[in-house]
């Protein structure tokens, strides 16, 4: 079994560990950890849980982007 020093990690770093979570203080500056926008992530999680995230407009926009990407290839 290999043991790696956590300060030598390269590539993706799992964010499940509680000590890597951003502080929950409400401020004007959005807390950022590893470049993640936590308020946006939490808002999207709430919308998904409420069933409001997958709208017809979002699907249409996503499909248009997909078709455009496929045409450019």
C-alpha positions in Angstrom: 0.0 0.0 0.0 1.3 3.5 -0.9 0.9 6.4 1.5 1.2 9.8 0.1 1.9 13.1 1.9 -1.3 15.2 1.6 0.8 18.2 0.8 2.1 16.5 -2.4 -1.3 15.8 -3.9 -1.7 16.6 -7.6 -4.8 16.9 -9.7 -8.3 16.6 -8.3 -8.6 17.0 -4.6 -11.8 15.5 -2.9 -13.9 18.2 -1.2 -15.9 15.8 1.0 -13.6 16.5 4.0 -15.2 18.9 6.5 -12.0 20.8 7.1 -11.9 21.8 3.4 -15.4 23.4 3.5 -15.6 27.2 3.4 -16.7 29.1 6.4 -20.5 29.6 6.5 -20.3 33.3 7.5 -22.6 35.6 5.5 -20.5 38.3 3.9 -20.4 40.3 0.7 -17.3 38.4 -0.5 -18.3 35.0 -1.7 -16.2 32.4 0.1 -14.0 30.5 -2.4 -12.2 27.3 -1.9 -10.3 25.7 -4.8 -12.0 28.3 -7.1 -15.6 27.0 -6.2 -18.4 29.5 -5.9 -20.2 28.0 -2.9 -23.3 30.3 -2.9 -24.0 29.3 -6.5 -23.5 25.6 -5.7 -25.9 25.9 -2.7 -28.5 27.8 -4.8 -28.4 25.1 -7.5 -28.6 22.3 -4.9 -31.8 24.0 -3.5 -33.3 24.4 -7.0 -32.6 20.7 -7.8 -34.1 19.6 -4.5 -37.2 21.7 -5.1 -37.5 20.3 -8.7 -37.1 23.8 -10.2 -33.6 23.4 -11.8 -34.5 21.4 -15.0 -36.6 23.8 -16.9 -37.6 23.5 -20.6 -35.6 26.7 -21.3 -32.4 25.3 -19.8 -32.8 22.0 -21.7 -33.4 24.0 -25.0 -30.3 26.1 -24.3 -28.2 23.0 -23.5 -29.3 21.2 -26.6 -28.6 24.2 -28.8 -25.1 24.4 -27.3 -24.6 20.7 -27.9 -25.8 20.9 -31.5 -23.5 23.9 -32.2 -20.5 22.1 -30.7 -21.2 19.0 -32.9 -21.6 21.1 -36.0 -18.2 22.8 -35.4 -16.4 19.4 -35.3 
